[in-house]
């Protein structure tokens, strides 16, 4: 049950919309194209198994891990904001 001016189910719609946005954002960051044989950052060889498992891979495991950790610090989502306050 939604309160105030919001329709019933509005909170769930907001949650679903946030989830869809997150999935779309994750899909847009997936590599595309042909995999590289060497890392574009450190020039280390990328194993054949990794190139087959991740189409379009551009980074070695070490550089990808560092990149993922950097991305985790800046997620872009407001985790402190209340969903209810966004619906008013």
C-alpha positions in Angstrom: 0.0 0.0 0.0 1.4 3.4 -1.0 0.7 6.5 0.9 0.1 10.1 0.0 -0.3 10.8 -3.7 1.5 7.7 -4.9 -0.5 4.9 -6.5 -0.7 1.4 -5.1 2.3 -0.6 -6.3 4.3 2.6 -6.9 7.1 1.5 -4.5 7.4 -1.9 -6.3 7.4 -0.1 -9.7 10.3 2.1 -8.5 12.2 -1.0 -7.2 11.6 -2.8 -10.6 12.8 0.3 -12.5 15.9 0.6 -10.4 16.7 -3.1 -11.0 16.1 -2.8 -14.8 18.5 0.3 -14.9 21.2 -1.7 -13.0 20.9 -4.7 -15.3 21.1 -2.4 -18.4 24.1 -0.6 -17.0 25.9 -3.9 -16.3 25.1 -5.2 -19.8 26.4 -2.0 -21.4 29.8 -2.5 -19.7 30.3 -6.0 -21.0 33.2 -6.3 -23.5 32.3 -6.7 -27.2 34.2 -7.7 -30.3 37.3 -9.8 -30.6 39.4 -10.7 -27.5 42.9 -9.3 -27.3 45.8 -11.7 -26.9 47.6 -9.2 -24.6 46.3 -6.9 -21.9 45.8 -3.3 -23.1 47.0 -1.9 -19.8 50.0 -3.9 -18.8 50.7 -5.9 -22.0 50.6 -9.3 -20.1 49.4 -12.3 -22.1 45.7 -13.1 -21.7 45.3 -16.9 -21.4 43.3 -18.6 -24.2 40.8 -20.0 -21.7 39.9 -16.4 -20.6 39.7 -15.2 -24.1 37.2 -17.9 -24.9 35.2 -17.6 -21.7 34.9 -13.8 -22.0 34.3 -12.6 -25.6 35.8 -9.3 -26.2 38.1 -9.4 -23.2 40.6 -6.5 -23.1 42.3 -6.9 -19.7 44.2 -9.6 -17.9 42.8 -10.9 -14.6 45.0 -8.6 -12.4 44.1 -5.4 -14.3 40.4 -6.4 -14.5 40.3 -7.0 -10.7 41.8 -3.6 -10.1 39.3 -2.0 -12.6 36.4 -3.8 -10.8 37.5 -2.5 -7.4 37.7 1.0 -8.7 34.2 0.8 -10.2 32.8 -0.6 -6.9 33.9 2.6 -5.1 31.9 4.8 -7.5 28.7 2.9 -8.1 26.6 6.0 -8.9 23.6 4.9 -6.8 22.2 6.8 -3.9 21.9 4.1 -1.3 21.0 6.6 1.5 17.9 8.0 -0.2 14.5 6.5 0.8 12.4 5.1 -2.0 9.4 6.7 -0.4 10.9 10.1 -0.5 11.5 9.8 -4.2 7.9 9.0 -4.9 6.5 12.2 -3.2 
